[in-house]
Amino acid sequence: MGPRPAEAAVTPPEFVRLAAHPLRWRLLTELADGDYRVRELVERVGEPQNLVSYHLRLMRDGGLVTARRSSFDGRDSYYRLDLEHCAEALAAGGAALHPALRLVPSPPRRPVARAGNRRVAVLFVCTGNSARSPIAEALLRHHTAGRVTTASAGTSPKPHLHPHAVRVLRESFGIDLSGRRTQHVDDLADRRFDHVITLCDKAREVCPGFGPRRVHWSMADPGAAGATGQAGYAAFQQAAADIDTRIRYLMPVLNTPEAVARSEP
């Protein structure tokens, strides 16, 4: 058996080359927790902004992270870990070392409340409680078969759910939200949640505290453009698919011992 080509033997896969750098790995682990602006990442990792921005750009070019302009402050951008791409790149990295190491991602586990414990409680918040947060609430309840206590609210709720939100949940997931009403975050002031997830940059700035763990998912409002017909519906299809991906990756987090411990009375 002849020697392997030198290039094939010494060149690591792109994911390994990007993630192996200590600062980039620290940034990836921070972004695995939620979406952050550059200045927030600077504070969390304790490194200069120009250095953090440089490494974020490398990871963005490599497809590990994405960025979108903040709807609260258009001068800022939120960085987000692309979990799907990272999973694929990690699997490819294992296969590059040896075919038997090709990782096949297993489906997320459903959170299961243990006997004697109350269920983990999750609250989703956006501004209008008409699209993003009720979609997230419905999908988490759907995927966990009700094993997680879910709720959603808005910081400035609209009178009713957007019809495209109702339609996309019905057509894509078989979920009926036709009778659901919107609600204000103040309506939940007497409740405590283990996880509070804001899906709107504006809501993040004003959302009150409801529990020990706060996470932000920076997502565009699918109804902001005001498009009607199929063009408007396509934005809701994309938003629902994006939220569904995040929900699937959230589920194993809810099943960690730390999450279960926090849910105990």
URMO-V151058 format. One record per residue. N is the residue number from 1. RES is the residue in three letters. OMEGA is omega in degrees with one decimal (NA if undefined). Layout:
# URMO-V151058
n:N res:RES omega:OMEGA
n:N res:RES omega:OMEGA
This chain:
# URMO-V151058
n:1 res:MET omega:-173.9
n:2 res:GLY omega:179.5
n:3 res:PRO omega:178.0
n:4 res:ARG omega:176.3
n:5 res:PRO omega:-176.3
n:6 res:ALA omega:-177.3
n:7 res:GLU omega:-179.8
n:8 res:ALA omega:-175.7
n:9 res:ALA omega:-171.3
n:10 res:VAL omega:-177.4
n:11 res:THR omega:-179.7
n:12 res:PRO omega:176.6
n:13 res:PRO omega:-175.7
n:14 res:GLU omega:-179.5
n:15 res:PHE omega:-179.6
n:16 res:VAL omega:-178.8
n:17 res:ARG omega:-178.9
n:18 res:LEU omega:-173.2
n:19 res:ALA omega:-174.9
n:20 res:ALA omega:179.2
n:21 res:HIS omega:-174.5
n:22 res:PRO omega:-178.7
n:23 res:LEU omega:179.2
n:24 res:ARG omega:177.4
n:25 res:TRP omega:177.9
n:26 res:ARG omega:178.8
n:27 res:LEU omega:178.4
n:28 res:LEU omega:-179.7
n:29 res:THR omega:176.1
n:30 res:GLU omega:-178.8
n:31 res:LEU omega:175.4
n:32 res:ALA omega:-179.4
n:33 res:ASP omega:-178.4
n:34 res:GLY omega:-177.7
n:35 res:ASP omega:-177.8
n:36 res:TYR omega:170.5
n:37 res:ARG omega:-176.0
n:38 res:VAL omega:-176.9
n:39 res:ARG omega:176.9
n:40 res:GLU omega:176.9
n:41 res:LEU omega:176.6
n:42 res:VAL omega:179.9
n:43 res:GLU omega:-175.0
n:44 res:ARG omega:-177.9
n:45 res:VAL omega:176.4
n:46 res:GLY omega:178.6
n:47 res:GLU omega:-178.7
n:48 res:PRO omega:-176.6
n:49 res:GLN omega:-178.8
n:50 res:ASN omega:178.8
n:51 res:LEU omega:178.4
n:52 res:VAL omega:179.6
n:53 res:SER omega:179.4
n:54 res:TYR omega:-178.1
n:55 res:HIS omega:174.8
n:56 res:LEU omega:178.9
n:57 res:ARG omega:178.7
n:58 res:LEU omega:-179.1
n:59 res:MET omega:175.6
n:60 res:ARG omega:177.4
n:61 res:ASP omega:179.6
n:62 res:GLY omega:176.2
n:63 res:GLY omega:-179.2
n:64 res:LEU omega:177.9
n:65 res:VAL omega:174.7
n:66 res:THR omega:179.5
n:67 res:ALA omega:174.0
n:68 res:ARG omega:-177.7
n:69 res:ARG omega:-179.4
n:70 res:SER omega:176.3
n:71 res:SER omega:176.6
n:72 res:PHE omega:179.4
n:73 res:ASP omega:-175.3
n:74 res:GLY omega:178.3
n:75 res:ARG omega:-178.1
n:76 res:ASP omega:172.7
n:77 res:SER omega:174.6
n:78 res:TYR omega:175.7
n:79 res:TYR omega:-174.4
n:80 res:ARG omega:175.6
n:81 res:LEU omega:177.2
n:82 res:ASP omega:-172.9
n:83 res:LEU omega:-178.9
n:84 res:GLU omega:-179.1
n:85 res:HIS omega:178.7
n:86 res:CYS omega:179.0
n:87 res:ALA omega:179.4
n:88 res:GLU omega:-178.7
n:89 res:ALA omega:178.0
n:90 res:LEU omega:177.8
n:91 res:ALA omega:179.1
n:92 res:ALA omega:178.3
n:93 res:GLY omega:177.2
n:94 res:GLY omega:-179.8
n:95 res:ALA omega:179.5
n:96 res:ALA omega:178.6
n:97 res:LEU omega:179.1
n:98 res:HIS omega:-178.5
n:99 res:PRO omega:-178.9
n:100 res:ALA omega:-179.1
n:101 res:LEU omega:176.6
n:102 res:ARG omega:-176.5
n:103 res:LEU omega:174.9
n:104 res:VAL omega:-177.3
n:105 res:PRO omega:176.7
n:106 res:SER omega:179.9
n:107 res:PRO omega:-180.0
n:108 res:PRO omega:177.7
n:109 res:ARG omega:173.9
n:110 res:ARG omega:176.5
n:111 res:PRO omega:-178.9
n:112 res:VAL omega:177.9
n:113 res:ALA omega:-179.8
n:114 res:ARG omega:-179.9
n:115 res:ALA omega:178.4
n:116 res:GLY omega:179.4
n:117 res:ASN omega:171.6
n:118 res:ARG omega:-178.0
n:119 res:ARG omega:173.1
n:120 res:VAL omega:-177.8
n:121 res:ALA omega:-177.6
n:122 res:VAL omega:177.0
n:123 res:LEU omega:175.0
n:124 res:PHE omega:-176.4
n:125 res:VAL omega:167.4
n:126 res:CYS omega:-177.1
n:127 res:THR omega:-172.7
n:128 res:GLY omega:-175.2
n:129 res:ASN omega:-178.2
n:130 res:SER omega:-177.1
n:131 res:ALA omega:-170.9
n:132 res:ARG omega:-174.9
n:133 res:SER omega:176.9
n:134 res:PRO omega:174.9
n:135 res:ILE omega:179.4
n:136 res:ALA omega:178.8
n:137 res:GLU omega:-177.5
n:138 res:ALA omega:-177.8
n:139 res:LEU omega:178.1
n:140 res:LEU omega:178.2
n:141 res:ARG omega:-178.8
n:142 res:HIS omega:-175.3
n:143 res:HIS omega:-179.8
n:144 res:THR omega:179.6
n:145 res:ALA omega:177.7
n:146 res:GLY omega:-178.9
n:147 res:ARG omega:177.4
n:148 res:VAL omega:175.4
n:149 res:THR omega:-175.5
n:150 res:THR omega:176.9
n:151 res:ALA omega:174.4
n:152 res:SER omega:-179.0
n:153 res:ALA omega:179.8
n:154 res:GLY omega:176.2
n:155 res:THR omega:174.2
n:156 res:SER omega:-169.6
n:157 res:PRO omega:174.1
n:158 res:LYS omega:-175.3
n:159 res:PRO omega:-176.7
n:160 res:HIS omega:178.2
n:161 res:LEU omega:175.5
n:162 res:HIS omega:-178.7
n:163 res:PRO omega:178.0
n:164 res:HIS omega:177.2
n:165 res:ALA omega:177.6
n:166 res:VAL omega:-177.6
n:167 res:ARG omega:-175.5
n:168 res:VAL omega:177.1
n:169 res:LEU omega:179.5
n:170 res:ARG omega:-174.1
n:171 res:GLU omega:-175.3
n:172 res:SER omega:-174.1
n:173 res:PHE omega:-179.6
n:174 res:GLY omega:-178.8
n:175 res:ILE omega:-179.3
n:176 res:ASP omega:176.9
n:177 res:LEU omega:-172.7
n:178 res:SER omega:-177.8
n:179 res:GLY omega:-176.1
n:180 res:ARG omega:177.7
n:181 res:ARG omega:175.8
n:182 res:THR omega:178.3
n:183 res:GLN omega:-180.0
n:184 res:HIS omega:178.1
n:185 res:VAL omega:179.5
n:186 res:ASP omega:178.5
n:187 res:ASP omega:-178.1
n:188 res:LEU omega:-173.3
n:189 res:ALA omega:-177.0
n:190 res:ASP omega:-178.9
n:191 res:ARG omega:177.0
n:192 res:ARG omega:-178.9
n:193 res:PHE omega:178.3
n:194 res:ASP omega:179.4
n:195 res:HIS omega:172.5
n:196 res:VAL omega:-176.1
n:197 res:ILE omega:175.7
n:198 res:THR omega:-178.9
n:199 res:LEU omega:-176.3
n:200 res:CYS omega:-177.9
n:201 res:ASP omega:178.6
n:202 res:LYS omega:-179.4
n:203 res:ALA omega:-179.6
n:204 res:ARG omega:-175.3
n:205 res:GLU omega:-173.2
n:206 res:VAL omega:-177.3
n:207 res:CYS omega:178.0
n:208 res:PRO omega:179.1
n:209 res:GLY omega:179.5
n:210 res:PHE omega:-175.5
n:211 res:GLY omega:-171.9
n:212 res:PRO omega:-172.6
n:213 res:ARG omega:-178.3
n:214 res:ARG omega:-177.6
n:215 res:VAL omega:178.1
n:216 res:HIS omega:170.7
n:217 res:TRP omega:-178.0
n:218 res:SER omega:-175.7
n:219 res:MET omega:178.5
n:220 res:ALA omega:176.8
n:221 res:ASP omega:-177.5
n:222 res:PRO omega:-179.8
n:223 res:GLY omega:-174.3
n:224 res:ALA omega:-176.9
n:225 res:ALA omega:179.6
n:226 res:GLY omega:179.9
n:227 res:ALA omega:-179.8
n:228 res:THR omega:176.9
n:229 res:GLY omega:-175.4
n:230 res:GLN omega:178.8
n:231 res:ALA omega:177.7
n:232 res:GLY omega:-179.7
n:233 res:TYR omega:-179.7
n:234 res:ALA omega:178.2
n:235 res:ALA omega:178.2
n:236 res:PHE omega:175.3
n:237 res:GLN omega:178.9
n:238 res:GLN omega:179.9
n:239 res:ALA omega:-179.5
n:240 res:ALA omega:178.8
n:241 res:ALA omega:179.1
n:242 res:ASP omega:179.1
n:243 res:ILE omega:-179.9
n:244 res:ASP omega:177.0
n:245 res:THR omega:-179.6
n:246 res:ARG omega:179.8
n:247 res:ILE omega:-178.9
n:248 res:ARG omega:177.6
n:249 res:TYR omega:176.2
n:250 res:LEU omega:-172.7
n:251 res:MET omega:177.2
n:252 res:PRO omega:177.8
n:253 res:VAL omega:-179.7
n:254 res:LEU omega:-177.9
n:255 res:ASN omega:179.0
n:256 res:THR omega:178.2
n:257 res:PRO omega:-179.6
n:258 res:GLU omega:-179.0
n:259 res:ALA omega:179.7
n:260 res:VAL omega:179.4
n:261 res:ALA omega:-179.6
n:262 res:ARG omega:-176.1
n:263 res:SER omega:-178.9
n:264 res:GLU omega:-179.3
n:265 res:PRO omega:NA
